Amino acid sequence: MNLPEYILLAASSLFIIVDPVATAPVFVAMTPTDTPAQRAKRARLACVVATIVLLTFAVAGRVIFKFLGLTMPAFQIAASIVLLMVALDMLQAQRSRVRETDEETEAGTGKDDISITPLAIPLLAGPGAISTVIVLQNQARGIAQHAALFVVVTAVMFASYLILRFAAHGTKFLNPIAIKIITRVMGLLLAAVAVQFMLNALQELKPGLLGS
């Protein structure tokens, strides 16, 4: 996989699993009394924290695996199952309990500051996003692709901030029907990414299993 292909894979899969478009209305619902400026500030802090979390796992993923005695194919299969669970919920245009439970959302509504939890974790940097970053880090070849992953994570989180900031200042423009359509399309794409992760793991376990 060359550098442009890797960047496209990393950016598309990570943006889909982070899914800031679907997170935006949840974010607005959890900050009913905040001003647009306060919402923008919370969104900025949440995206910074989520970026740090994902970059930390991108750097320390292999160390964690070695410490726990895990293999990458095993993690790829587990990650693909997590992503597929999220994708199936997205295809039904509903929030996945893999990303956050109803209790976490309700707790967020009652909190004074939801920036770190549940907005940064687990809404933005949840199990699916963390799994995706670790798998992408393992697929990176060479310094250029490893560096590209860091840039992609930062870019996706910056895009997430812009979307949340827009939601903070323009809640009246969030069309529920449009959000559901986008969520279903992104869910289909995420399901394809999940299946590809599993195929990659099977190929790594037994080269030649899936043909050339």
N, C-alpha and C positions, 0 to 999 in steps of 0.2 A: 504494500500500500504506500503510494507516494504521499508527499506532504499535503498537496491540495485535497486529495481524497481523505486523508486522515483528519484534516481540519473540518471538512464538510461533515464527516461522520460524527466527530466530537461535538461540533456546534449544534447540529440538528438533534442528536440524541439527548444531549444535556438540556437544551432549551425545551424539548418536548417533555422531559420528565420533571423539570422544575415547574413548567407550565404557569408562568406568571399571569397569563390572561385569565385562567380560571381562579387563580389566587386573589386577583384584584377585588372581586365582589365580596369575598370572605374577609379580606383586609378592611374594606369599607364597613362591613357589618360589625366587625369587632371594635370599630372606633366611631360609634354613633355620635358622640358628643365632641369629637375633636374638630378643630378648624382645619382647613386645607393645609396650612403651614405646619401644624402639628403632625398631621398624617404624613406629609412629605418628609419630615424629620425622622419619624419612626421608620418609614420605608428605607431611608438612607442608612440608618443604623442597622436595620435587619439585613440589608444586602451586604453591608460590610462584614457583619458577623458570619453570614452564610458563605461569603467568599473565603474567609479565613478557615472556616470548618472544612470546606471542600478542598482547598489547597493543602491543608494539613494532611488529609487523607490521601491526596495525590502524592505527597512526599513520603508519608509513613506507611502507605499501604503494604508494601512488601515486607517491611519490618514487622508489622502486625501479623502478617501471614506466617512469617518465619517463627515468631514467638508462639503462635497458637498451633503451629504445625499444619497449616492449611495449604492446599495446592490451588493454583489459579483455575484449572478446569472446574474444580469443586465449587469455587466461589462464583465463577461465571454461570454455572448452572443455577446456583442459588439466586444470583442476581437476576438472571433471566426470568425466574419464577416470580420474584418480587415485581419486576417491571411488567410482566404479563398480568399480574393481579391488578396493578394500577391501570394498565391499558384497558382491561375489561370493564372496569368501573367508568373510565373515561368514555368508552363507547356507549355507555348508558347515560352519559352526560351527568354523572354524579361524582361527588368527591369521594376519593378512596380512603378507607379506614387504615390503609397501609401508611398513608401520609399523615393523617391526623384523625383522632377519634372524635365523636360528637362531644365527649366530655372535655377534650382539649379545646375544641372550638368554643364551647360554652364558658370554659374557664378564661379563655382569652377575652371574651366579651366583657367579663367582669373585672379584668385587670386594668390598672392605671397605665401600664406600659407593656404593650404586647410585642415590642420590637424584637427581643431575643427569643422568647417563647410566647406563643407558638409560631410567630411569623417567620423568624429566621430558621428556627428548628421546632417542628419538623416541616412546616409548610414549604420553605424554599430548599433547605438542605436536609431533606428527609432521607430515609433508608434507600429509596430508589436513586436519588441524586448521588449519594455517597457511593452506592454500588456501581453506578455508571462511571464515576470518576476513577474508581480503583481499576475497573476493567479497562477503561481507555488508557490509563497509565501503563498497564501491563502490555497493551497493544502497541504503545509508542516505540518506535525504532529510531535511535539516534538522538542527539542533543536537540536537533531542530524540532522533532515531533514532541519531545518532552516539554520544550519551551512553548510550543504551540498550544499544548494542553493548558498551561498556566494562563496564556493569553485568552484562550477560549472560555475558561472558567470566569475570568475577570469580565470578559465582554458579555457573557450571558447574564451575569449578575448586574452589570451596568444596564443592560437592556431591561432586566426585571425591574430595576429601580425606576427607569423611565416610564414603564407601564404602570407601576404602582403610583408613581407621582402623578401621571395623567389621571388615574382613577381618583386620586385624592382631590384633584382640582376639577374633575369633570364627571362626577358620578352619574349625572343625568344622561351622558352619552353611552353608558354601558347597556347595550341592548341584550336582554336575557336570551332571546332566540339566537342572535349572532354568536353569543358566548357558547351556547350549547352546540351549535354547528361546528365551531372551531374546536371545541373540546372533543367531539366525536372524531373529527379528521385527525387531530393530533393523537388520539387514542389508537387509531388504526396504524399510524406511523410508528408509535411506540411499541405496539404489538409486533410489528415487523422487526424492530430493533431487538426486542427481547428474544425472538426466535433466532435471529442472526447470532446473538451472543451464545445461545445454546448450541447452535451448529458449530461455532468456532471452538467451543469447549469440547465437543465430540470429536472434531477434527484433530484437536491437540492431543486428546486421549489416544486416538487411534488414527494416525495419518493414513490417508487413502480411503477412509471409510465412506466418505461422501463423493468420491471420485475426484478427478483433477479439476 
